[in-house]
């Protein structure tokens, strides 16, 4: 009877350790995926910001050119 209890404890412990390892591995891989997603989102946001700055500079130049054209037409 004691042998059955001891074997049950040993196999139960082994199953618990295996289950814990599986869950830990899953959580670790899930966290790695979340980190990669955040890195990609950060990269995308940096690209958007660069694009915004480029477009803003382009619009400033166009506005300056338009002002200059208007001034030139007034002086003609």
mmCIF file of the N, C-alpha and C atoms, coordinates in Angstrom:
data_MODEL
# 
_entry.id   MODEL 
# 
loop_
_atom_site.group_PDB 
_atom_site.id 
_atom_site.type_symbol 
_atom_site.label_atom_id 
_atom_site.label_alt_id 
_atom_site.label_comp_id 
_atom_site.label_asym_id 
_atom_site.label_entity_id 
_atom_site.label_seq_id 
_atom_site.pdbx_PDB_ins_code 
_atom_site.Cartn_x 
_atom_site.Cartn_y 
_atom_site.Cartn_z 
_atom_site.occupancy 
_atom_site.B_iso_or_equiv 
_atom_site.pdbx_formal_charge 
_atom_site.auth_seq_id 
_atom_site.auth_comp_id 
_atom_site.auth_asym_id 
_atom_site.auth_atom_id 
_atom_site.pdbx_PDB_model_num 
ATOM 1   N N  . UNK A 1 1  ? 0.820 -1.196 0.000   1.00 0.00 ? 1  UNK A N  1 
ATOM 2   C CA . UNK A 1 1  ? 0.000 0.000  0.000   1.00 0.00 ? 1  UNK A CA 1 
ATOM 3   C C  . UNK A 1 1  ? 0.862 1.257  0.000   1.00 0.00 ? 1  UNK A C  1 
ATOM 4   N N  . UNK A 1 2  ? 1.911 1.217  0.816   1.00 0.00 ? 2  UNK A N  1 
ATOM 5   C CA . UNK A 1 2  ? 2.805 2.373  0.873   1.00 0.00 ? 2  UNK A CA 1 
ATOM 6   C C  . UNK A 1 2  ? 3.517 2.572  -0.452  1.00 0.00 ? 2  UNK A C  1 
ATOM 7   N N  . UNK A 1 3  ? 3.801 1.459  -1.132  1.00 0.00 ? 3  UNK A N  1 
ATOM 8   C CA . UNK A 1 3  ? 4.467 1.551  -2.435  1.00 0.00 ? 3  UNK A CA 1 
ATOM 9   C C  . UNK A 1 3  ? 3.597 2.286  -3.443  1.00 0.00 ? 3  UNK A C  1 
ATOM 10  N N  . UNK A 1 4  ? 2.307 2.021  -3.418  1.00 0.00 ? 4  UNK A N  1 
ATOM 11  C CA . UNK A 1 4  ? 1.382 2.684  -4.339  1.00 0.00 ? 4  UNK A CA 1 
ATOM 12  C C  . UNK A 1 4  ? 1.324 4.183  -4.047  1.00 0.00 ? 4  UNK A C  1 
ATOM 13  N N  . UNK A 1 5  ? 1.297 4.539  -2.789  1.00 0.00 ? 5  UNK A N  1 
ATOM 14  C CA . UNK A 1 5  ? 1.263 5.951  -2.404  1.00 0.00 ? 5  UNK A CA 1 
ATOM 15  C C  . UNK A 1 5  ? 2.546 6.647  -2.845  1.00 0.00 ? 5  UNK A C  1 
ATOM 16  N N  . UNK A 1 6  ? 3.669 5.991  -2.621  1.00 0.00 ? 6  UNK A N  1 
ATOM 17  C CA . UNK A 1 6  ? 4.963 6.577  -3.000  1.00 0.00 ? 6  UNK A CA 1 
ATOM 18  C C  . UNK A 1 6  ? 5.035 6.729  -4.520  1.00 0.00 ? 6  UNK A C  1 
ATOM 19  N N  . UNK A 1 7  ? 4.617 5.693  -5.259  1.00 0.00 ? 7  UNK A N  1 
ATOM 20  C CA . UNK A 1 7  ? 4.626 5.778  -6.724  1.00 0.00 ? 7  UNK A CA 1 
ATOM 21  C C  . UNK A 1 7  ? 3.681 6.867  -7.219  1.00 0.00 ? 7  UNK A C  1 
ATOM 22  N N  . UNK A 1 8  ? 2.532 7.003  -6.594  1.00 0.00 ? 8  UNK A N  1 
ATOM 23  C CA . UNK A 1 8  ? 1.582 8.049  -6.966  1.00 0.00 ? 8  UNK A CA 1 
ATOM 24  C C  . UNK A 1 8  ? 2.179 9.432  -6.748  1.00 0.00 ? 8  UNK A C  1 
ATOM 25  N N  . UNK A 1 9  ? 2.868 9.589  -5.639  1.00 0.00 ? 9  UNK A N  1 
ATOM 26  C CA . UNK A 1 9  ? 3.507 10.876 -5.347  1.00 0.00 ? 9  UNK A CA 1 
ATOM 27  C C  . UNK A 1 9  ? 4.605 11.167 -6.365  1.00 0.00 ? 9  UNK A C  1 
ATOM 28  N N  . UNK A 1 10 ? 5.398 10.139 -6.683  1.00 0.00 ? 10 UNK A N  1 
ATOM 29  C CA . UNK A 1 10 ? 6.496 10.334 -7.642  1.00 0.00 ? 10 UNK A CA 1 
ATOM 30  C C  . UNK A 1 10 ? 5.939 10.698 -9.019  1.00 0.00 ? 10 UNK A C  1 
ATOM 31  N N  . UNK A 1 11 ? 4.966 9.921  -9.515  1.00 0.00 ? 11 UNK A N  1 
ATOM 32  C CA . UNK A 1 11 ? 4.402 10.204 -10.837 1.00 0.00 ? 11 UNK A CA 1 
ATOM 33  C C  . UNK A 1 11 ? 3.615 11.509 -10.847 1.00 0.00 ? 11 UNK A C  1 
ATOM 34  N N  . UNK A 1 12 ? 2.929 11.795 -9.764  1.00 0.00 ? 12 UNK A N  1 
ATOM 35  C CA . UNK A 1 12 ? 2.200 13.059 -9.665  1.00 0.00 ? 12 UNK A CA 1 
ATOM 36  C C  . UNK A 1 12 ? 3.143 14.243 -9.694  1.00 0.00 ? 12 UNK A C  1 
ATOM 37  N N  . UNK A 1 13 ? 4.250 14.115 -8.981  1.00 0.00 ? 13 UNK A N  1 
ATOM 38  C CA . UNK A 1 13 ? 5.256 15.188 -8.979  1.00 0.00 ? 13 UNK A CA 1 
ATOM 39  C C  . UNK A 1 13 ? 5.849 15.372 -10.359 1.00 0.00 ? 13 UNK A C  1 
ATOM 40  N N  . UNK A 1 14 ? 6.111 14.261 -11.027 1.00 0.00 ? 14 UNK A N  1 
ATOM 41  C CA . UNK A 1 14 ? 6.672 14.330 -12.380 1.00 0.00 ? 14 UNK A CA 1 
ATOM 42  C C  . UNK A 1 14 ? 5.711 15.008 -13.339 1.00 0.00 ? 14 UNK A C  1 
ATOM 43  N N  . UNK A 1 15 ? 4.443 14.670 -13.224 1.00 0.00 ? 15 UNK A N  1 
ATOM 44  C CA . UNK A 1 15 ? 3.447 15.293 -14.095 1.00 0.00 ? 15 UNK A CA 1 
ATOM 45  C C  . UNK A 1 15 ? 3.327 16.783 -13.793 1.00 0.00 ? 15 UNK A C  1 
ATOM 46  N N  . UNK A 1 16 ? 3.371 17.135 -12.522 1.00 0.00 ? 16 UNK A N  1 
ATOM 47  C CA . UNK A 1 16 ? 3.287 18.539 -12.137 1.00 0.00 ? 16 UNK A CA 1 
ATOM 48  C C  . UNK A 1 16 ? 4.487 19.323 -12.653 1.00 0.00 ? 16 UNK A C  1 
ATOM 49  N N  . UNK A 1 17 ? 5.651 18.724 -12.546 1.00 0.00 ? 17 UNK A N  1 
ATOM 50  C CA . UNK A 1 17 ? 6.867 19.389 -13.046 1.00 0.00 ? 17 UNK A CA 1 
ATOM 51  C C  . UNK A 1 17 ? 6.779 19.556 -14.560 1.00 0.00 ? 17 UNK A C  1 
ATOM 52  N N  . UNK A 1 18 ? 6.310 18.518 -15.259 1.00 0.00 ? 18 UNK A N  1 
ATOM 53  C CA . UNK A 1 18 ? 6.173 18.603 -16.720 1.00 0.00 ? 18 UNK A CA 1 
ATOM 54  C C  . UNK A 1 18 ? 5.163 19.675 -17.107 1.00 0.00 ? 18 UNK A C  1 
ATOM 55  N N  . UNK A 1 19 ? 4.044 19.700 -16.431 1.00 0.00 ? 19 UNK A N  1 
ATOM 56  C CA . UNK A 1 19 ? 3.017 20.701 -16.722 1.00 0.00 ? 19 UNK A CA 1 
ATOM 57  C C  . UNK A 1 19 ? 3.537 22.108 -16.458 1.00 0.00 ? 19 UNK A C  1 
ATOM 58  N N  . UNK A 1 20 ? 4.267 22.279 -15.382 1.00 0.00 ? 20 UNK A N  1 
ATOM 59  C CA . UNK A 1 20 ? 4.854 23.580 -15.055 1.00 0.00 ? 20 UNK A CA 1 
ATOM 60  C C  . UNK A 1 20 ? 5.841 24.002 -16.141 1.00 0.00 ? 20 UNK A C  1 
ATOM 61  N N  . UNK A 1 21 ? 6.644 23.058 -16.624 1.00 0.00 ? 21 UNK A N  1 
ATOM 62  C CA . UNK A 1 21 ? 7.615 23.374 -17.683 1.00 0.00 ? 21 UNK A CA 1 
ATOM 63  C C  . UNK A 1 21 ? 6.893 23.781 -18.966 1.00 0.00 ? 21 UNK A C  1 
ATOM 64  N N  . UNK A 1 22 ? 5.824 23.090 -19.291 1.00 0.00 ? 22 UNK A N  1 
ATOM 65  C CA . UNK A 1 22 ? 5.062 23.422 -20.499 1.00 0.00 ? 22 UNK A CA 1 
ATOM 66  C C  . UNK A 1 22 ? 4.453 24.823 -20.382 1.00 0.00 ? 22 UNK A C  1 
ATOM 67  N N  . UNK A 1 23 ? 3.838 25.102 -19.250 1.00 0.00 ? 23 UNK A N  1 
ATOM 68  C CA . UNK A 1 23 ? 3.216 26.418 -19.052 1.00 0.00 ? 23 UNK A CA 1 
ATOM 69  C C  . UNK A 1 23 ? 4.259 27.532 -19.041 1.00 0.00 ? 23 UNK A C  1 
ATOM 70  N N  . UNK A 1 24 ? 5.386 27.284 -18.417 1.00 0.00 ? 24 UNK A N  1 
ATOM 71  C CA . UNK A 1 24 ? 6.458 28.283 -18.379 1.00 0.00 ? 24 UNK A CA 1 
ATOM 72  C C  . UNK A 1 24 ? 6.985 28.551 -19.785 1.00 0.00 ? 24 UNK A C  1 
ATOM 73  N N  . UNK A 1 25 ? 7.178 27.479 -20.558 1.00 0.00 ? 25 UNK A N  1 
ATOM 74  C CA . UNK A 1 25 ? 7.650 27.635 -21.937 1.00 0.00 ? 25 UNK A CA 1 
ATOM 75  C C  . UNK A 1 25 ? 6.663 28.421 -22.777 1.00 0.00 ? 25 UNK A C  1 
ATOM 76  N N  . UNK A 1 26 ? 5.388 28.133 -22.597 1.00 0.00 ? 26 UNK A N  1 
ATOM 77  C CA . UNK A 1 26 ? 4.356 28.866 -23.347 1.00 0.00 ? 26 UNK A CA 1 
ATOM 78  C C  . UNK A 1 26 ? 4.358 30.343 -22.976 1.00 0.00 ? 26 UNK A C  1 
ATOM 79  N N  . UNK A 1 27 ? 4.436 30.614 -21.688 1.00 0.00 ? 27 UNK A N  1 
ATOM 80  C CA . UNK A 1 27 ? 4.433 32.012 -21.235 1.00 0.00 ? 27 UNK A CA 1 
ATOM 81  C C  . UNK A 1 27 ? 5.660 32.744 -21.761 1.00 0.00 ? 27 UNK A C  1 
ATOM 82  N N  . UNK A 1 28 ? 6.795 32.078 -21.749 1.00 0.00 ? 28 UNK A N  1 
ATOM 83  C CA . UNK A 1 28 ? 8.033 32.688 -22.236 1.00 0.00 ? 28 UNK A CA 1 
ATOM 84  C C  . UNK A 1 28 ? 7.932 33.009 -23.723 1.00 0.00 ? 28 UNK A C  1 
ATOM 85  N N  . UNK A 1 29 ? 7.419 32.059 -24.518 1.00 0.00 ? 29 UNK A N  1 
ATOM 86  C CA . UNK A 1 29 ? 7.296 32.310 -25.953 1.00 0.00 ? 29 UNK A CA 1 
ATOM 87  C C  . UNK A 1 29 ? 6.248 33.389 -26.230 1.00 0.00 ? 29 UNK A C  1 
ATOM 88  N N  . UNK A 1 30 ? 5.204 33.424 -25.429 1.00 0.00 ? 30 UNK A N  1 
ATOM 89  C CA . UNK A 1 30 ? 4.185 34.463 -25.583 1.00 0.00 ? 30 UNK A CA 1 
ATOM 90  C C  . UNK A 1 30 ? 4.779 35.845 -25.298 1.00 0.00 ? 30 UNK A C  1 
ATOM 91  N N  . UNK A 1 31 ? 5.596 35.940 -24.267 1.00 0.00 ? 31 UNK A N  1 
ATOM 92  C CA . UNK A 1 31 ? 6.245 37.220 -23.945 1.00 0.00 ? 31 UNK A CA 1 
ATOM 93  C C  . UNK A 1 31 ? 7.210 37.647 -25.044 1.00 0.00 ? 31 UNK A C  1 
ATOM 94  N N  . UNK A 1 32 ? 7.913 36.686 -25.629 1.00 0.00 ? 32 UNK A N  1 
ATOM 95  C CA . UNK A 1 32 ? 8.831 37.010 -26.725 1.00 0.00 ? 32 UNK A CA 1 
ATOM 96  C C  . UNK A 1 32 ? 8.055 37.572 -27.910 1.00 0.00 ? 32 UNK A C  1 
ATOM 97  N N  . UNK A 1 33 ? 6.903 36.982 -28.210 1.00 0.00 ? 33 UNK A N  1 
ATOM 98  C CA . UNK A 1 33 ? 6.077 37.493 -29.304 1.00 0.00 ? 33 UNK A CA 1 
ATOM 99  C C  . UNK A 1 33 ? 5.570 38.904 -29.003 1.00 0.00 ? 33 UNK A C  1 
ATOM 100 N N  . UNK A 1 34 ? 5.170 39.147 -27.762 1.00 0.00 ? 34 UNK A N  1 
ATOM 101 C CA . UNK A 1 34 ? 4.702 40.483 -27.388 1.00 0.00 ? 34 UNK A CA 1 
ATOM 102 C C  . UNK A 1 34 ? 5.823 41.502 -27.534 1.00 0.00 ? 34 UNK A C  1 
ATOM 103 N N  . UNK A 1 35 ? 7.025 41.120 -27.147 1.00 0.00 ? 35 UNK A N  1 
ATOM 104 C CA . UNK A 1 35 ? 8.179 42.029 -27.282 1.00 0.00 ? 35 UNK A CA 1 
ATOM 105 C C  . UNK A 1 35 ? 8.425 42.346 -28.749 1.00 0.00 ? 35 UNK A C  1 
ATOM 106 N N  . UNK A 1 36 ? 8.390 41.319 -29.610 1.00 0.00 ? 36 UNK A N  1 
ATOM 107 C CA . UNK A 1 36 ? 8.597 41.546 -31.043 1.00 0.00 ? 36 UNK A CA 1 
ATOM 108 C C  . UNK A 1 36 ? 7.511 42.455 -31.614 1.00 0.00 ? 36 UNK A C  1 
ATOM 109 N N  . UNK A 1 37 ? 6.260 42.260 -31.180 1.00 0.00 ? 37 UNK A N  1 
ATOM 110 C CA . UNK A 1 37 ? 5.179 43.122 -31.651 1.00 0.00 ? 37 UNK A CA 1 
ATOM 111 C C  . UNK A 1 37 ? 5.408 44.567 -31.234 1.00 0.00 ? 37 UNK A C  1 
ATOM 112 N N  . UNK A 1 38 ? 5.821 44.774 -29.987 1.00 0.00 ? 38 UNK A N  1 
ATOM 113 C CA . UNK A 1 38 ? 6.076 46.132 -29.519 1.00 0.00 ? 38 UNK A CA 1 
ATOM 114 C C  . UNK A 1 38 ? 7.237 46.769 -30.279 1.00 0.00 ? 38 UNK A C  1 
ATOM 115 N N  . UNK A 1 39 ? 8.272 45.974 -30.580 1.00 0.00 ? 39 UNK A N  1 
ATOM 116 C CA . UNK A 1 39 ? 9.396 46.502 -31.351 1.00 0.00 ? 39 UNK A CA 1 
ATOM 117 C C  . UNK A 1 39 ? 8.935 46.933 -32.745 1.00 0.00 ? 39 UNK A C  1 
ATOM 118 N N  . UNK A 1 40 ? 8.103 46.102 -33.376 1.00 0.00 ? 40 UNK A N  1 
ATOM 119 C CA . UNK A 1 40 ? 7.595 46.427 -34.717 1.00 0.00 ? 40 UNK A CA 1 
ATOM 120 C C  . UNK A 1 40 ? 6.683 47.652 -34.670 1.00 0.00 ? 40 UNK A C  1 
ATOM 121 N N  . UNK A 1 41 ? 5.850 47.758 -33.650 1.00 0.00 ? 41 UNK A N  1 
ATOM 122 C CA . UNK A 1 41 ? 4.977 48.921 -33.513 1.00 0.00 ? 41 UNK A CA 1 
ATOM 123 C C  . UNK A 1 41 ? 5.802 50.192 -33.301 1.00 0.00 ? 41 UNK A C  1 
ATOM 124 N N  . UNK A 1 42 ? 6.867 50.089 -32.516 1.00 0.00 ? 42 UNK A N  1 
ATOM 125 C CA . UNK A 1 42 ? 7.748 51.231 -32.290 1.00 0.00 ? 42 UNK A CA 1 
ATOM 126 C C  . UNK A 1 42 ? 8.429 51.648 -33.591 1.00 0.00 ? 42 UNK A C  1 
ATOM 127 N N  . UNK A 1 43 ? 8.889 50.660 -34.343 1.00 0.00 ? 43 UNK A N  1 
ATOM 128 C CA . UNK A 1 43 ? 9.526 50.938 -35.625 1.00 0.00 ? 43 UNK A CA 1 
ATOM 129 C C  . UNK A 1 43 ? 8.537 51.612 -36.585 1.00 0.00 ? 43 UNK A C  1 
ATOM 130 N N  . UNK A 1 44 ? 7.326 51.109 -36.630 1.00 0.00 ? 44 UNK A N  1 
ATOM 131 C CA . UNK A 1 44 ? 6.292 51.691 -37.487 1.00 0.00 ? 44 UNK A CA 1 
ATOM 132 C C  . UNK A 1 44 ? 5.972 53.122 -37.066 1.00 0.00 ? 44 UNK A C  1 
ATOM 133 N N  . UNK A 1 45 ? 5.896 53.356 -35.785 1.00 0.00 ? 45 UNK A N  1 
ATOM 134 C CA . UNK A 1 45 ? 5.605 54.707 -35.291 1.00 0.00 ? 45 UNK A CA 1 
ATOM 135 C C  . UNK A 1 45 ? 6.743 55.666 -35.648 1.00 0.00 ? 45 UNK A C  1 
ATOM 136 N N  . UNK A 1 46 ? 7.994 55.188 -35.601 1.00 0.00 ? 46 UNK A N  1 
ATOM 137 C CA . UNK A 1 46 ? 9.121 56.031 -35.990 1.00 0.00 ? 46 UNK A CA 1 
ATOM 138 C C  . UNK A 1 46 ? 9.039 56.383 -37.475 1.00 0.00 ? 46 UNK A C  1 
ATOM 139 N N  . UNK A 1 47 ? 8.644 55.414 -38.292 1.00 0.00 ? 47 UNK A N  1 
ATOM 140 C CA . UNK A 1 47 ? 8.501 55.669 -39.732 1.00 0.00 ? 47 UNK A CA 1 
ATOM 141 C C  . UNK A 1 47 ? 7.382 56.674 -39.975 1.00 0.00 ? 47 UNK A C  1 
ATOM 142 N N  . UNK A 1 48 ? 6.278 56.515 -39.257 1.00 0.00 ? 48 UNK A N  1 
ATOM 143 C CA . UNK A 1 48 ? 5.169 57.476 -39.391 1.00 0.00 ? 48 UNK A CA 1 
ATOM 144 C C  . UNK A 1 48 ? 5.615 58.882 -39.000 1.00 0.00 ? 48 UNK A C  1 
ATOM 145 N N  . UNK A 1 49 ? 6.374 58.980 -37.922 1.00 0.00 ? 49 UNK A N  1 
ATOM 146 C CA . UNK A 1 49 ? 6.843 60.283 -37.465 1.00 0.00 ? 49 UNK A CA 1 
ATOM 147 C C  . UNK A 1 49 ? 7.782 60.922 -38.481 1.00 0.00 ? 49 UNK A C  1 
ATOM 148 N N  . UNK A 1 50 ? 8.680 60.125 -39.063 1.00 0.00 ? 50 UNK A N  1 
ATOM 149 C CA . UNK A 1 50 ? 9.579 60.639 -40.096 1.00 0.00 ? 50 UNK A CA 1 
ATOM 150 C C  . UNK A 1 50 ? 8.781 61.129 -41.301 1.00 0.00 ? 50 UNK A C  1 
ATOM 151 N N  . UNK A 1 51 ? 7.773 60.352 -41.668 1.00 0.00 ? 51 UNK A N  1 
ATOM 152 C CA . UNK A 1 51 ? 6.921 60.739 -42.795 1.00 0.00 ? 51 UNK A CA 1 
ATOM 153 C C  . UNK A 1 51 ? 6.193 62.044 -42.494 1.00 0.00 ? 51 UNK A C  1 
ATOM 154 N N  . UNK A 1 52 ? 5.686 62.173 -41.281 1.00 0.00 ? 52 UNK A N  1 
ATOM 155 C CA . UNK A 1 52 ? 4.991 63.387 -40.863 1.00 0.00 ? 52 UNK A CA 1 
ATOM 156 C C  . UNK A 1 52 ? 5.924 64.594 -40.966 1.00 0.00 ? 52 UNK A C  1 
ATOM 157 N N  . UNK A 1 53 ? 7.152 64.433 -40.474 1.00 0.00 ? 53 UNK A N  1 
ATOM 158 C CA . UNK A 1 53 ? 8.104 65.543 -40.530 1.00 0.00 ? 53 UNK A CA 1 
ATOM 159 C C  . UNK A 1 53 ? 8.451 65.892 -41.978 1.00 0.00 ? 53 UNK A C  1 
ATOM 160 N N  . UNK A 1 54 ? 8.616 64.884 -42.808 1.00 0.00 ? 54 UNK A N  1 
ATOM 161 C CA . UNK A 1 54 ? 8.920 65.132 -44.224 1.00 0.00 ? 54 UNK A CA 1 
ATOM 162 C C  . UNK A 1 54 ? 7.787 65.882 -44.906 1.00 0.00 ? 54 UNK A C  1 
ATOM 163 N N  . UNK A 1 55 ? 6.572 65.432 -44.662 1.00 0.00 ? 55 UNK A N  1 
ATOM 164 C CA . UNK A 1 55 ? 5.415 66.094 -45.259 1.00 0.00 ? 55 UNK A CA 1 
ATOM 165 C C  . UNK A 1 55 ? 5.275 67.528 -44.747 1.00 0.00 ? 55 UNK A C  1 
ATOM 166 N N  . UNK A 1 56 ? 5.534 67.724 -43.468 1.00 0.00 ? 56 UNK A N  1 
ATOM 167 C CA . UNK A 1 56 ? 5.456 69.069 -42.896 1.00 0.00 ? 56 UNK A CA 1 
ATOM 168 C C  . UNK A 1 56 ? 6.483 69.991 -43.547 1.00 0.00 ? 56 UNK A C  1 
ATOM 169 N N  . UNK A 1 57 ? 7.700 69.499 -43.716 1.00 0.00 ? 57 UNK A N  1 
ATOM 170 C CA . UNK A 1 57 ? 8.740 70.308 -44.357 1.00 0.00 ? 57 UNK A CA 1 
ATOM 171 C C  . UNK A 1 57 ? 8.358 70.619 -45.808 1.00 0.00 ? 57 UNK A C  1 
ATOM 172 N N  . UNK A 1 58 ? 7.814 69.620 -46.492 1.00 0.00 ? 58 UNK A N  1 
ATOM 173 C CA . UNK A 1 58 ? 7.390 69.827 -47.877 1.00 0.00 ? 58 UNK A CA 1 
ATOM 174 C C  . UNK A 1 58 ? 6.307 70.898 -47.949 1.00 0.00 ? 58 UNK A C  1 
ATOM 175 N N  . UNK A 1 59 ? 5.358 70.846 -47.050 1.00 0.00 ? 59 UNK A N  1 
ATOM 176 C CA . UNK A 1 59 ? 4.279 71.841 -47.032 1.00 0.00 ? 59 UNK A CA 1 
ATOM 177 C C  . UNK A 1 59 ? 4.818 73.226 -46.704 1.00 0.00 ? 59 UNK A C  1 
ATOM 178 N N  . UNK A 1 60 ? 5.780 73.317 -45.809 1.00 0.00 ? 60 UNK A N  1 
ATOM 179 C CA . UNK A 1 60 ? 6.385 74.612 -45.484 1.00 0.00 ? 60 UNK A CA 1 
ATOM 180 C C  . UNK A 1 60 ? 7.055 75.213 -46.710 1.00 0.00 ? 60 UNK A C  1 
ATOM 181 N N  . UNK A 1 61 ? 7.786 74.366 -47.444 1.00 0.00 ? 61 UNK A N  1 
ATOM 182 C CA . UNK A 1 61 ? 8.458 74.849 -48.650 1.00 0.00 ? 61 UNK A CA 1 
ATOM 183 C C  . UNK A 1 61 ? 7.438 75.309 -49.695 1.00 0.00 ? 61 UNK A C  1 
ATOM 184 N N  . UNK A 1 62 ? 6.384 74.538 -49.870 1.00 0.00 ? 62 UNK A N  1 
ATOM 185 C CA . UNK A 1 62 ? 5.343 74.922 -50.829 1.00 0.00 ? 62 UNK A CA 1 
ATOM 186 C C  . UNK A 1 62 ? 4.680 76.231 -50.421 1.00 0.00 ? 62 UNK A C  1 
ATOM 187 N N  . UNK A 1 63 ? 4.445 76.392 -49.135 1.00 0.00 ? 63 UNK A N  1 
ATOM 188 C CA . UNK A 1 63 ? 3.842 77.630 -48.644 1.00 0.00 ? 63 UNK A CA 1 
ATOM 189 C C  . UNK A 1 63 ? 4.772 78.818 -48.899 1.00 0.00 ? 63 UNK A C  1 
ATOM 190 N N  . UNK A 1 64 ? 6.040 78.644 -48.640 1.00 0.00 ? 64 UNK A N  1 
ATOM 191 C CA . UNK A 1 64 ? 7.009 79.718 -48.892 1.00 0.00 ? 64 UNK A CA 1 
ATOM 192 C C  . UNK A 1 64 ? 7.060 80.066 -50.380 1.00 0.00 ? 64 UNK A C  1 
ATOM 193 N N  . UNK A 1 65 ? 7.026 79.037 -51.222 1.00 0.00 ? 65 UNK A N  1 
ATOM 194 C CA . UNK A 1 65 ? 7.041 79.294 -52.670 1.00 0.00 ? 65 UNK A CA 1 
ATOM 195 C C  . UNK A 1 65 ? 5.787 80.048 -53.100 1.00 0.00 ? 65 UNK A C  1 
ATOM 196 N N  . UNK A 1 66 ? 4.655 79.655 -52.550 1.00 0.00 ? 66 UNK A N  1 
ATOM 197 C CA . UNK A 1 66 ? 3.404 80.340 -52.884 1.00 0.00 ? 66 UNK A CA 1 
ATOM 198 C C  . UNK A 1 66 ? 3.444 81.790 -52.421 1.00 0.00 ? 66 UNK A C  1 
ATOM 199 N N  . UNK A 1 67 ? 3.942 82.030 -51.240 1.00 0.00 ? 67 UNK A N  1 
ATOM 200 C CA . UNK A 1 67 ? 4.071 83.411 -50.741 1.00 0.00 ? 67 UNK A CA 1 
ATOM 201 C C  . UNK A 1 67 ? 4.964 84.226 -51.654 1.00 0.00 ? 67 UNK A C  1 
ATOM 202 N N  . UNK A 1 68 ? 6.072 83.614 -52.053 1.00 0.00 ? 68 UNK A N  1 
ATOM 203 C CA . UNK A 1 68 ? 7.016 84.330 -52.900 1.00 0.00 ? 68 UNK A CA 1 
ATOM 204 C C  . UNK A 1 68 ? 6.388 84.646 -54.260 1.00 0.00 ? 68 UNK A C  1 
ATOM 205 N N  . UNK A 1 69 ? 5.642 83.709 -54.800 1.00 0.00 ? 69 UNK A N  1 
ATOM 206 C CA . UNK A 1 69 ? 4.951 83.953 -56.072 1.00 0.00 ? 69 UNK A CA 1 
ATOM 207 C C  . UNK A 1 69 ? 3.946 85.086 -55.961 1.00 0.00 ? 69 UNK A C  1 
ATOM 208 N N  . UNK A 1 70 ? 3.210 85.102 -54.855 1.00 0.00 ? 70 UNK A N  1 
ATOM 209 C CA . UNK A 1 70 ? 2.240 86.176 -54.638 1.00 0.00 ? 70 UNK A CA 1 
ATOM 210 C C  . UNK A 1 70 ? 2.934 87.526 -54.499 1.00 0.00 ? 70 UNK A C  1 
ATOM 211 N N  . UNK A 1 71 ? 4.016 87.545 -53.783 1.00 0.00 ? 71 UNK A N  1 
ATOM 212 C CA . UNK A 1 71 ? 4.763 88.790 -53.651 1.00 0.00 ? 71 UNK A CA 1 
ATOM 213 C C  . UNK A 1 71 ? 5.322 89.271 -54.983 1.00 0.00 ? 71 UNK A C  1 
ATOM 214 N N  . UNK A 1 72 ? 5.815 88.331 -55.747 1.00 0.00 ? 72 UNK A N  1 
ATOM 215 C CA . UNK A 1 72 ? 6.356 88.682 -57.068 1.00 0.00 ? 72 UNK A CA 1 
ATOM 216 C C  . UNK A 1 72 ? 5.256 89.233 -57.985 1.00 0.00 ? 72 UNK A C  1 
ATOM 217 N N  . UNK A 1 73 ? 4.077 88.636 -57.936 1.00 0.00 ? 73 UNK A N  1 
ATOM 218 C CA . UNK A 1 73 ? 2.961 89.104 -58.762 1.00 0.00 ? 73 UNK A CA 1 
ATOM 219 C C  . UNK A 1 73 ? 2.502 90.491 -58.327 1.00 0.00 ? 73 UNK A C  1 
ATOM 220 N N  . UNK A 1 74 ? 2.565 90.783 -57.060 1.00 0.00 ? 74 UNK A N  1 
ATOM 221 C CA . UNK A 1 74 ? 2.168 92.107 -56.567 1.00 0.00 ? 74 UNK A CA 1 
ATOM 222 C C  . UNK A 1 74 ? 3.116 93.200 -57.047 1.00 0.00 ? 74 UNK A C  1 
ATOM 223 N N  . UNK A 1 75 ? 4.366 92.835 -57.151 1.00 0.00 ? 75 UNK A N  1 
ATOM 224 C CA . UNK A 1 75 ? 5.384 93.825 -57.554 1.00 0.00 ? 75 UNK A CA 1 
ATOM 225 C C  . UNK A 1 75 ? 5.442 94.015 -59.057 1.00 0.00 ? 75 UNK A C  1 
ATOM 226 N N  . UNK A 1 76 ? 4.764 93.216 -59.801 1.00 0.00 ? 76 UNK A N  1 
ATOM 227 C CA . UNK A 1 76 ? 4.808 93.341 -61.269 1.00 0.00 ? 76 UNK A CA 1 
ATOM 228 C C  . UNK A 1 76 ? 3.925 94.438 -61.775 1.00 0.00 ? 76 UNK A C  1 
# 
